Amino acid sequence: MAGYRPDDEWAITDESGNRIDGGWKLLAAFVGIIIALILIAELGHVPLGVFVGIAIFVGIPALCIWKLVSGLRTGIVNVRNGSYSRAEHPFYYWTLMAMFVGLPASLLYLVVLVGRGH
């Protein structure tokens, strides 16, 4: 095949065939932030559970937004049991995209409610 490179099989591409780089820098930054938070917790005598709760409360919406952006860029939503293409499985694709929008929106709504004192 003309223009074939051995590493092409591992590339993630969008619907147009354009390569999309992986998120290793984001993962490295996330791990660095977690290590820094653990050190702050240990040195400042803050319960580690506080940071774990904050990490979960921020991490899950961040993951949803990441999957949302990735799904819109590639046209494919990757979930645990497989992936759904916008062209081949539009119902499942848009249902998962709505879920990835709904979870951060519901958590934001919860923060607003708690902040207003209701």
Secondary structure, DSSP 8 states (H G I E B T S, - for coil): -TT--GGGGG-EE-TTS-EE---HHHHHHHHHHHHHHHHHHHHHT--HHHHHHHHHHHHHHHHHHHHHHHHHHHSEEEETTEEEETTT-HHHHHHHHHHHHHHHHHHHHHHHHHHHT-
